[in-house]
Amino acid sequence: MAEKAATSPTPTSPTQRHRVVVVGSGFGGLFGTKALSRADVDVTMIAKTTHHLFQPLLYQVATGILSEGEIAPPTREVLAKQKNATVLLGDVTGIDLDERTVTSHVLGRQLVTPYDSLIVAAGAGQSYFGNDQFAEFAPGMKSIDDALELRGRIFGAFELAELFAASGRNVDHLLTFVVVGAGPTGVEMAGQIAELAHKTLKRDFRAINTRKARVILVDAAGQVLPPFGAKLGRWTQEKLERIGVEVLLGSMVVAVDERGLEVQDKAGNRTRIEAVTKVWAAGVQASPLGRTLSEQTGAQLDRAGRIAVNPDLTLPGHPEVFVVGDMAALDNLPGVAQVAIQGARYAAKEIDGRLRGKAPHPPFKYFDKGSMATISRFGAVATVGKLRITGFLAWVMWLAVHLFYITGFKNQVTALLHWLVTFVANDRSERTATEQQIFARAALKRLDLGAQELVSEPGRTREELEAQALEEVRLTDSGARGRADA
């Protein structure tokens, strides 16, 4: 399909307000845009999704606790009252630092947006450590699409097991769930699948016993939750094992296919695990935009694709460009939401300060508010400064913090109600799963141009649609419907 011609960048005029483009609608993009609400600027947010995603709660969408709308409100709704903000849908594929333009695409349409200041907060995707072919059978946990596909795979596995068991077939591979990666996402996912199988679904099936389902957590590291320290790592592993999760450490995944995967231990011994449902929660890779910026500035990229930035989060030689969150490499900052939020707010203050003629702010300094991870119902771990907290108290802290950061009062209320249903009544409100959720990603990838192949060019069918509408009007007004001579 022919691509729409790019628009020419508009030169800045003396009467035009300072133009800030924000790339991404995640924590960095959203909080950076909101922080500029009182500045004398025009802000344009460009993102490849129409929503702001609360990524730490994706696993709860995948396991039927929350709906996708509760953790991914529409960005336009969130920013509706901010008069100086405009939201554009588009996948940013290019940034020209010399021309100061951002190029984005959506369904084959191209748009070039000029900027005076730029905040790049495109985040990170799943990393398969050079084995991208694993993604076909082991979805990651980075998007709503991922979470809905995993929900379909998880609940679909139980449905297929019930069907096969009723006819006397072996269903062990259907009732085995493998989570790769023992960081916070992997730990939370494994814990929720175990509770789902061993408690929530235990009365729902007749031919299978869901309590016999195996949940295996695999990681090449020597402990779970390495960033939380050895003590909390041991406590977490013991808690996982008590709720029925098999923890397999020191084992690297070396092969993945439709029916299972192979792991290799430190001695080189390989073991195959038969499992239809696999979840990949190991490793992240920064947005490819990092490489684009690196090629133009000479700034180095680390192994995760993050670009080295100055202490004020700007690119070397380009003080008008800020890189925040998972894309920025500075002082070994962790890839967590608070880094993106604080970095974006810092960038917004620096842009506003420059326009007001104020002196530059001191270098960016991250304030660590702590880390948390849930393991099971009423069980979590948390680090706050030197404090190490486990059990119910850590779980209450996790609940309060995550409830606070969910965007929108409406979503906070509905999320709290769903948590009450899940944690008190041991039930799940969001268990709907469809074949489309499971197979749509693979189907789209088989198209050379993806979803673009399914969309006609603008105006291509307008005459056909107009003719069809006129015919519908004629049939109704003439009373010809149902008549053989119509």
Secondary structure in CASP SS format (residue, H / E / C, confidence):
PFRMAT SS
TARGET T0000
AUTHOR 0000-0000-0000
METHOD secondary structure of the structure
MODEL  1
M C 1.00
A C 1.00
E C 1.00
K C 1.00
A C 1.00
A C 1.00
T C 1.00
S C 1.00
P C 1.00
T C 1.00
P C 1.00
T C 1.00
S C 1.00
P C 1.00
T C 1.00
Q C 1.00
R C 1.00
H E 1.00
R E 1.00
V E 1.00
V E 1.00
V E 1.00
V E 1.00
G C 1.00
S C 1.00
G C 1.00
F H 1.00
G H 1.00
G H 1.00
L H 1.00
F H 1.00
G H 1.00
T H 1.00
K H 1.00
A H 1.00
L C 1.00
S C 1.00
R C 1.00
A C 1.00
D C 1.00
V E 1.00
D E 1.00
V E 1.00
T E 1.00
M E 1.00
I E 1.00
A E 1.00
K C 1.00
T C 1.00
T C 1.00
H E 1.00
H C 1.00
L C 1.00
F C 1.00
Q H 1.00
P H 1.00
L H 1.00
L H 1.00
Y H 1.00
Q H 1.00
V H 1.00
A H 1.00
T C 1.00
G C 1.00
I C 1.00
L C 1.00
S C 1.00
E H 1.00
G H 1.00
E H 1.00
I H 1.00
A C 1.00
P C 1.00
P E 1.00
T H 1.00
R H 1.00
E H 1.00
V H 1.00
L C 1.00
A C 1.00
K C 1.00
Q C 1.00
K C 1.00
N C 1.00
A E 1.00
T E 1.00
V E 1.00
L E 1.00
L E 1.00
G C 1.00
D E 1.00
V E 1.00
T E 1.00
G E 1.00
I E 1.00
D E 1.00
L C 1.00
D C 1.00
E C 1.00
R C 1.00
T E 1.00
V E 1.00
T E 1.00
S E 1.00
H E 1.00
V E 1.00
L C 1.00
G C 1.00
R E 1.00
Q E 1.00
L E 1.00
V E 1.00
T E 1.00
P E 1.00
Y C 1.00
D C 1.00
S E 1.00
L E 1.00
I E 1.00
V E 1.00
A C 1.00
A C 1.00
G C 1.00
A E 1.00
G E 1.00
Q E 1.00
S C 1.00
Y C 1.00
F C 1.00
G C 1.00
N C 1.00
D H 1.00
Q H 1.00
F H 1.00
A H 1.00
E H 1.00
F C 1.00
A C 1.00
P C 1.00
G C 1.00
M C 1.00
K C 1.00
S C 1.00
I H 1.00
D H 1.00
D H 1.00
A H 1.00
L H 1.00
E H 1.00
L H 1.00
R H 1.00
G H 1.00
R H 1.00
I H 1.00
F H 1.00
G H 1.00
A H 1.00
F H 1.00
E H 1.00
L H 1.00
A H 1.00
E H 1.00
L H 1.00
F H 1.00
A H 1.00
A H 1.00
S C 1.00
G C 1.00
R C 1.00
N C 1.00
V C 1.00
D C 1.00
H C 1.00
L C 1.00
L C 1.00
T E 1.00
F E 1.00
V E 1.00
V E 1.00
V E 1.00
G C 1.00
A C 1.00
G C 1.00
P H 1.00
T H 1.00
G H 1.00
V H 1.00
E H 1.00
M H 1.00
A H 1.00
G H 1.00
Q H 1.00
I H 1.00
A H 1.00
E H 1.00
L H 1.00
A H 1.00
H H 1.00
K H 1.00
T H 1.00
L C 1.00
K C 1.00
R C 1.00
D C 1.00
F C 1.00
R C 1.00
A C 1.00
I C 1.00
N C 1.00
T H 1.00
R H 1.00
K H 1.00
A C 1.00
R E 1.00
V E 1.00
I E 1.00
L E 1.00
V E 1.00
D E 1.00
A C 1.00
A C 1.00
G C 1.00
Q C 1.00
V C 1.00
L C 1.00
P H 1.00
P H 1.00
F H 1.00
G C 1.00
A H 1.00
K H 1.00
L H 1.00
G H 1.00
R H 1.00
W H 1.00
T H 1.00
Q H 1.00
E H 1.00
K H 1.00
L H 1.00
E H 1.00
R H 1.00
I C 1.00
G C 1.00
V E 1.00
E E 1.00
V E 1.00
L E 1.00
L E 1.00
G C 1.00
S E 1.00
M E 1.00
V E 1.00
V E 1.00
A E 1.00
V E 1.00
D E 1.00
E C 1.00
R C 1.00
G E 1.00
L E 1.00
E E 1.00
V E 1.00
Q E 1.00
D E 1.00
K C 1.00
A C 1.00
G C 1.00
N C 1.00
R E 1.00
T E 1.00
R E 1.00
I E 1.00
E E 1.00
A C 1.00
V C 1.00
T E 1.00
K E 1.00
V E 1.00
W E 1.00
A C 1.00
A C 1.00
G C 1.00
V E 1.00
Q E 1.00
A E 1.00
S C 1.00
P C 1.00
L H 1.00
G H 1.00
R H 1.00
T H 1.00
L H 1.00
S H 1.00
E H 1.00
Q H 1.00
T H 1.00
G C 1.00
A C 1.00
Q C 1.00
L E 1.00
D C 1.00
R C 1.00
A C 1.00
G C 1.00
R C 1.00
I E 1.00
A E 1.00
V C 1.00
N C 1.00
P C 1.00
D C 1.00
L C 1.00
T E 1.00
L E 1.00
P C 1.00
G C 1.00
H E 1.00
P E 1.00
E E 1.00
V E 1.00
F E 1.00
V E 1.00
V C 1.00
G H 1.00
D H 1.00
M H 1.00
A E 1.00
A E 1.00
L C 1.00
D C 1.00
N C 1.00
L C 1.00
P C 1.00
G C 1.00
V C 1.00
A H 1.00
Q H 1.00
V H 1.00
A H 1.00
I H 1.00
Q H 1.00
G H 1.00
A H 1.00
R H 1.00
Y H 1.00
A H 1.00
A H 1.00
K H 1.00
E H 1.00
I H 1.00
D H 1.00
G H 1.00
R H 1.00
L H 1.00
R C 1.00
G C 1.00
K C 1.00
A C 1.00
P C 1.00
H C 1.00
P C 1.00
P C 1.00
F C 1.00
K C 1.00
Y C 1.00
F C 1.00
D C 1.00
K C 1.00
G C 1.00
S E 1.00
M E 1.00
A E 1.00
T E 1.00
I E 1.00
S E 1.00
R C 1.00
F C 1.00
G E 1.00
A E 1.00
V E 1.00
A E 1.00
T E 1.00
V E 1.00
G C 1.00
K C 1.00
L E 1.00
R E 1.00
I E 1.00
T E 1.00
G E 1.00
F H 1.00
L H 1.00
A H 1.00
W H 1.00
V H 1.00
M H 1.00
W H 1.00
L H 1.00
A H 1.00
V H 1.00
H H 1.00
L H 1.00
F H 1.00
Y H 1.00
I C 1.00
T C 1.00
G C 1.00
F H 1.00
K H 1.00
N H 1.00
Q H 1.00
V H 1.00
T H 1.00
A H 1.00
L H 1.00
L H 1.00
H H 1.00
W H 1.00
L H 1.00
V H 1.00
T H 1.00
F H 1.00
V H 1.00
A H 1.00
N C 1.00
D C 1.00
R C 1.00
S C 1.00
E C 1.00
R C 1.00
T C 1.00
A C 1.00
T C 1.00
E H 1.00
Q H 1.00
Q H 1.00
I H 1.00
F H 1.00
A H 1.00
R H 1.00
A H 1.00
A H 1.00
L H 1.00
K H 1.00
R C 1.00
L C 1.00
D C 1.00
L C 1.00
G H 1.00
A H 1.00
Q H 1.00
E H 1.00
L H 1.00
V C 1.00
S C 1.00
E C 1.00
P C 1.00
G C 1.00
R C 1.00
T C 1.00
R H 1.00
E H 1.00
E H 1.00
L H 1.00
E H 1.00
A H 1.00
Q H 1.00
A H 1.00
L H 1.00
E H 1.00
E H 1.00
V H 1.00
R H 1.00
L H 1.00
T H 1.00
D H 1.00
S C 1.00
G C 1.00
A C 1.00
R C 1.00
G C 1.00
R C 1.00
A C 1.00
D C 1.00
A C 1.00
END
